[in-house]
Amino acid sequence: MKKNLNVLFVGAFNRGTKDGSSGGQLFACTSLIESDLKNSINFIKLDTTAETVPAPPVYKRIPKVFLRLSKFLYSILFRKIDVVLIFSSAKLSFIEKGLMAYLASVVSKKVIFAPRSGLILNDYERSKFMKSFIPFVVRSSTYILCQSTNWKEFYKSVSGEKDEKFVIVNNWIDIAPYLQNKETQINSTLEIVYLGWLEEYKGIRDLLTALKILSQKQLNVDFKCTIYGNGNLFEEASQFIKDNGLEQVAFLKGWANKEVKMNAFRTADIYILPSHYEGFPNALLEAMASQLPVVVTRIMSVADIVQHGVNGMIAECKDPASLAEQLEKLLLDENLRLEIAKNARETVINKFTIQTAIQKLEKIFYETNHTIL
């Protein structure tokens, strides 16, 4: 009989953030500690949930970073810890969590490091410091949890570490709520839905330009795009819609709570993800589980999720014309929409459930515990 492991889990656990926001990181962390893993793992939580989304300015975050580093040091020095599991986002989050990984390695603790933001790639491309720091963190860790095959190749190539250090565990969702969504939806005006931040890296400008291209084509089908979310480009997006006469095509709705999101998945005809950077997008999995045909850009994790023309349509990144082309194919072909939607749901059921992730993670925890440093 295996003994229960003591795992220090650095991640997001606080559902009561000041602005009531939540995201994929929070779901991933809370779903693990509430899963069957709790029967074999004693999770010792160190909460790093951001107070608001987006995170507060750096100067407001620094004091809490030092407080968390102090708590982390106390835990690895004075508590019985078998394995350290660290979930990290990008920028300051990666620096803080990377320091934790290094400190744990210094005192011979085994570290599973899980980088979970597509913006880490952006950090690597634009920052000389991160070009050195990201490989340093990889080398300080026992294992790196990679969200997809392409992420594994990225971390492996920048660090020069051996293949066995990198373990692929795709994102997961609780599929049950999404299986209750309608299997077919017939709308006189076909609805495209977007849910997410209105930021440049999310491709919101590309989406609006694609909608402009489609509106000028005079397709023999009525369509609209409902955009749920907020961000730095909200006002710019609103002005673009007015300046280009898209008031009957694109609709900005602000943030969607859980109920609104579920209804959006229920009533929409197409889901679109025009991002430039993503870790492994939960919203894409949720849309596919809701049996929606999807259009997604060729970002890091897409190859592990979408097969073009089979369970989704892939557009080129930062290319509004390509987005418009793939949307047009789905708008004009009902049979294609229905076939892709059916295959999309089957993909999520077969590959991206929490049960699949738990089986992999439990094995990794015990293998890590027996790794000789």
C-alpha positions in Angstrom: 0.0 0.0 0.0 1.4 3.4 -1.1 1.8 6.0 1.7 0.1 9.3 1.2 2.5 12.0 -0.2 2.8 15.4 1.3 2.7 17.8 -1.7 3.3 21.6 -1.2 1.0 23.0 -3.9 1.7 26.6 -5.0 -1.3 27.8 -7.0 -4.6 29.6 -7.2 -7.2 28.5 -4.7 -9.1 31.6 -3.6 -12.6 31.8 -5.3 -13.4 35.0 -3.4 -11.1 37.5 -5.3 -11.9 41.1 -4.8 -13.5 41.5 -8.3 -15.2 38.1 -8.3 -13.1 37.0 -11.3 -11.8 33.5 -12.0 -10.0 31.7 -14.7 -8.4 28.5 -16.0 -5.6 28.6 -13.4 -8.1 28.7 -10.5 -10.2 25.9 -12.0 -7.1 23.7 -12.6 -5.8 24.1 -9.0 -9.1 23.7 -7.2 -10.2 20.8 -9.4 -7.1 18.8 -8.5 -7.4 19.3 -4.7 -11.1 18.4 -4.9 -10.5 15.3 -7.1 -9.8 11.7 -6.1 -6.1 12.7 -5.7 -7.0 13.8 -2.2 -7.2 10.1 -1.3 -3.5 9.6 -1.9 -2.1 13.1 -1.7 -2.0 15.4 1.3 -2.0 18.8 -0.4 -0.5 21.7 1.6 -1.7 24.8 -0.2 0.2 28.1 -0.7 -2.3 30.4 -2.4 -1.0 32.9 -5.0 -4.3 33.9 -6.5 -4.2 37.4 -8.0 -6.6 39.8 -6.2 -8.0 41.1 -9.5 -7.8 40.2 -13.2 -5.7 41.7 -14.7 -3.3 41.6 -11.8 -2.5 44.8 -9.9 0.6 46.9 -10.7 3.9 45.3 -9.9 4.6 47.8 -7.0 1.5 46.6 -5.2 2.3 42.9 -5.7 6.0 43.0 -4.5 5.2 42.9 -0.8 2.9 39.9 -1.2 5.6 38.2 -3.3 8.1 38.5 -0.4 5.4 37.3 2.1 4.7 34.2 0.0 8.4 33.5 -0.5 8.8 33.6 3.3 5.9 31.1 3.7 7.4 28.9 1.0 10.8 28.9 2.7 9.3 28.0 6.0 7.4 25.1 4.5 10.3 23.6 2.7 12.6 24.0 5.7 10.4 23.0 8.6 7.5 20.9 7.2 7.5 17.3 5.9 7.3 17.9 2.2 7.8 15.1 -0.3 7.1 17.0 -3.5 6.6 20.6 -4.5 4.1 21.3 -7.2 4.2 24.9 -8.6 1.7 26.3 -11.1 3.0 29.5 -12.8 1.7 32.1 -15.1 3.9 34.6 -17.0 5.9 37.7 -16.2 6.2 38.4 -12.5 4.4 35.2 -11.6 7.0 33.2 -13.5 9.8 35.0 -11.7 8.3 34.4 -8.3 7.5 30.8 -8.9 10.8 30.2 -10.6 12.6 31.5 -7.5 10.5 29.0 -5.5 11.6 26.2 -7.7 15.2 27.2 -7.3 15.0 27.5 -3.5 13.3 24.1 -3.3 16.1 22.5 -5.4 18.7 24.1 -3.1 17.3 22.2 -0.1 17.0 19.0 -2.1 13.2 19.1 -2.6 11.7 17.6 -5.7 9.9 20.1 -7.8 7.1 19.6 -10.4 6.9 23.0 -12.3 3.8 23.7 -14.4 4.1 26.8 -16.6 0.5 27.5 -17.7 0.5 30.7 -19.8 1.0 31.3 -23.5 2.6 34.7 -22.7 5.6 32.9 -21.4 6.6 32.5 -25.0 6.1 36.3 -25.5 8.3 36.9 -22.4 11.1 34.6 -23.9 10.9 36.4 -27.3 11.1 39.9 -25.9 13.2 39.8 -22.7 16.9 39.1 -22.4 16.4 38.3 -18.8 13.7 35.8 -19.4 15.8 34.1 -22.2 18.2 33.1 -19.4 15.7 32.8 -16.5 13.3 30.4 -18.2 16.0 27.7 -18.9 17.3 28.3 -15.4 13.9 27.4 -13.9 13.6 24.3 -16.1 17.0 23.1 -14.9 16.1 23.8 -11.3 13.0 21.5 -11.5 12.7 17.8 -11.4 9.9 17.6 -13.9 8.2 20.2 -16.2 4.5 19.7 -16.8 3.9 20.7 -20.4 0.4 21.5 -21.6 1.1 20.2 -25.2 3.6 18.6 -27.5 4.7 22.0 -28.8 5.2 23.4 -25.3 7.3 20.4 -24.5 9.5 21.0 -27.5 9.8 24.7 -26.6 11.0 24.1 -23.0 13.3 21.3 -24.1 14.9 23.3 -26.8 15.5 26.4 -24.7 17.0 24.5 -21.8 18.9 21.6 -23.5 17.5 19.2 -20.8 16.8 15.5 -21.5 13.5 14.4 -22.8 12.5 12.5 -19.7 12.3 15.8 -17.7 9.3 16.9 -19.7 5.8 15.4 -19.2 2.8 16.3 -21.2 -0.4 16.7 -19.3 -3.0 18.4 -21.4 -5.5 20.8 -19.8 -8.8 19.3 -18.5 -12.3 20.3 -17.9 -15.3 19.0 -16.1 -17.3 18.0 -19.2 -20.6 17.1 -17.5 -22.2 20.6 -17.6 -21.3 21.1 -21.3 -22.8 17.7 -22.4 -26.2 19.1 -21.4 -25.9 21.8 -24.0 -28.0 21.4 -27.2 -26.7 19.1 -29.8 -28.0 21.2 -32.6 -29.0 24.8 -32.9 -30.9 26.3 -35.8 -30.7 30.1 -36.0 -31.9 32.4 -38.8 -28.9 34.6 -38.0 -25.9 32.5 -37.4 -24.0 33.5 -34.2 -20.3 33.5 -33.8 -19.2 33.8 -30.1 -15.9 35.0 -28.6 -15.2 34.9 -24.8 -12.0 36.4 -23.4 -9.8 39.4 -22.9 -10.0 42.3 -25.3 -6.2 42.6 -25.6 -3.9 42.6 -28.6 -2.4 39.2 -27.8 -5.9 37.7 -27.8 -6.3 38.7 -31.5 -9.4 41.0 -30.9 -8.2 43.4 -33.7 -7.8 40.5 -36.1 -11.3 39.2 -35.2 -12.9 42.6 -35.9 -11.0 43.0 -39.1 -12.2 39.5 -40.2 -15.8 40.5 -39.4 -15.3 43.6 -41.6 -14.0 41.4 -44.4 -17.0 39.1 -44.1 -19.5 41.9 -44.0 -18.2 43.3 -47.2 -18.6 40.0 -49.1 -22.4 40.0 -49.0 -22.7 36.3 -48.1 -26.0 34.6 -48.6 -26.3 34.1 -44.9 -27.0 36.4 -42.0 -24.5 36.3 -39.2 -23.4 38.2 -36.1 -20.6 38.0 -33.6 -21.2 38.4 -29.9 -18.0 39.4 -28.0 -17.9 38.7 -24.3 -15.1 40.2 -22.3 -13.2 43.4 -21.4 -9.7 44.8 -21.5 -7.5 47.5 -22.7 -8.9 47.4 -26.2 -12.6 47.6 -25.3 -13.0 51.3 -26.3 -10.9 50.8 -29.4 -13.0 47.8 -30.4 -16.2 49.8 -29.8 -14.9 52.7 -32.0 -13.8 50.3 -34.7 -17.3 48.8 -34.8 -18.8 52.3 -35.2 -16.3 53.5 -37.8 -16.7 50.5 -40.0 -20.5 50.2 -39.8 -20.5 46.9 -38.0 -23.2 47.8 -35.4 -25.4 45.0 -36.8 -22.6 42.5 -37.0 -20.4 42.8 -33.8 -21.8 43.2 -30.3 -19.7 44.0 -27.2 -21.3 42.5 -24.1 -18.7 42.8 -21.4 -17.8 40.0 -19.1 -19.9 36.8 -19.0 -20.5 35.1 -15.7 -20.9 31.3 -15.6 -24.6 31.4 -16.4 -24.2 33.8 -19.3 -21.2 31.7 -20.7 -23.2 28.5 -20.6 -26.1 30.1 -22.4 -23.7 31.6 -25.0 -22.3 28.1 -25.7 -25.9 26.8 -25.9 -27.2 29.3 -28.4 -24.1 30.1 -30.6 -23.4 28.4 -33.9 -19.6 28.9 -34.0 -16.9 29.6 -31.4 -13.8 31.6 -32.4 -10.4 31.9 -30.7 -8.2 34.3 -32.6 -5.3 34.4 -30.1 -1.6 35.1 -30.7 -0.6 33.4 -27.5 -2.3 30.7 -25.3 -1.1 28.1 -22.9 -3.9 25.6 -23.4 -7.2 27.4 -23.8 -10.0 26.0 -21.5 -12.6 28.0 -23.3 -11.8 26.2 -26.5 -12.3 22.8 -24.7 -15.6 24.1 -23.2 -16.9 25.2 -26.6 -15.9 21.8 -28.2 -17.6 19.9 -25.3 -20.7 22.0 -26.0 -20.7 20.6 -29.5 -19.8 23.9 -31.2 -17.7 24.0 -34.4 -14.6 26.1 -33.6 -12.2 28.4 -35.5 -8.8 28.7 -33.8 -5.5 30.2 -34.8 -2.3 28.2 -35.1 -1.0 28.8 -31.6 1.2 26.5 -29.4 -1.3 24.0 -28.2 -3.6 23.7 -31.2 -2.0 20.7 -32.8 -2.8 18.6 -29.6 -6.5 19.7 -29.8 -7.7 20.5 -33.3 -7.3 18.6 -36.6 -8.1 21.0 -39.4 -11.4 20.2 -41.1 -12.1 17.3 -38.8 -12.9 18.7 -35.3 -12.3 22.4 -36.0 -10.9 24.9 -38.5 -7.4 26.4 -38.1 -6.6 29.9 -39.3 -3.1 31.4 -39.5 -2.1 33.5 -36.5 -2.3 37.3 -36.8 -4.0 36.9 -40.2 -7.5 38.4 -40.4 -8.1 37.2 -44.0 -7.4 33.7 -42.9 -9.8 34.0 -40.0 -12.4 35.3 -42.4 -11.8 32.5 -44.8 -12.3 29.8 -42.1 -15.4 31.5 -40.7 -16.9 31.8 -44.2 -16.5 28.0 -44.8 -18.5 27.3 -41.6 -21.1 30.0 -42.2 -21.9 28.7 -45.7 -21.8 24.9 -45.0 -24.3 23.6 -42.4 -23.2 20.0 -42.9 -19.6 20.9 -42.2 -20.6 22.7 -39.0 -22.6 19.8 -37.8 -19.9 17.2 -38.6 -17.1 19.3 -37.0 -19.2 20.0 -33.9 -19.9 16.3 -33.4 -16.2 15.4 -33.7 -15.2 18.3 -31.4 -17.3 16.9 -28.6 -16.0 13.4 -29.0 -12.4 14.7 -28.9 -12.9 16.4 -25.5 -14.7 13.3 -24.1 -11.9 11.0 -25.2 -8.8 13.2 -24.3 -9.5 16.1 -22.0 -11.4 15.0 -19.0 -10.2 15.6 -15.4 -10.1 11.8 -14.9 -7.5 11.4 -17.7 -5.4 14.2 -16.1 -5.7 12.7 -12.6 -4.3 9.3 -13.7 -1.3 10.9 -15.2 -0.6 13.3 -12.3 -0.8 10.6 -9.6 1.8 8.6 -11.4 4.0 11.7 -11.8 3.8 12.5 -8.1 5.0 9.1 -7.0 7.7 8.9 -9.7 8.9 12.3 -8.6 9.0 11.2 -5.0 11.3 8.3 -6.0 13.6 10.3 -8.2 17.2 10.5 -7.0 18.4 14.1 -7.0 
